[in-house]
Amino acid sequence: MNGAPQAEVASEIGVPLFVARKYINSTKGFSEDSLVWMVRRVAEIDLAIKEGRIEDWNALEQYVAECIYRSHR
């Protein structure tokens, strides 16, 4: 997947260029499908926390466990 120039990413997310570079480099170990799943899952968990369906710490633990499980499949 080709993305936007690093400077554009930095501007869009509101961080210095060197921080954006670190973020971009850290994504290289993941497939696009994995990254999409992670972002969607965070949104689902955020909503569940806000609606009171799950406690924030439990949600974090569950998310980490799900990410670890997915990374070992």
Buried (B, 14 or more C-beta within 10 A) or exposed (E): EEEEEBEEBBEEEEBEEEEBBEEBEEBEEBEEEBEEBBEEBEEEBEEBBEEEEBEEEEBEEBBEEBBEEBEEE
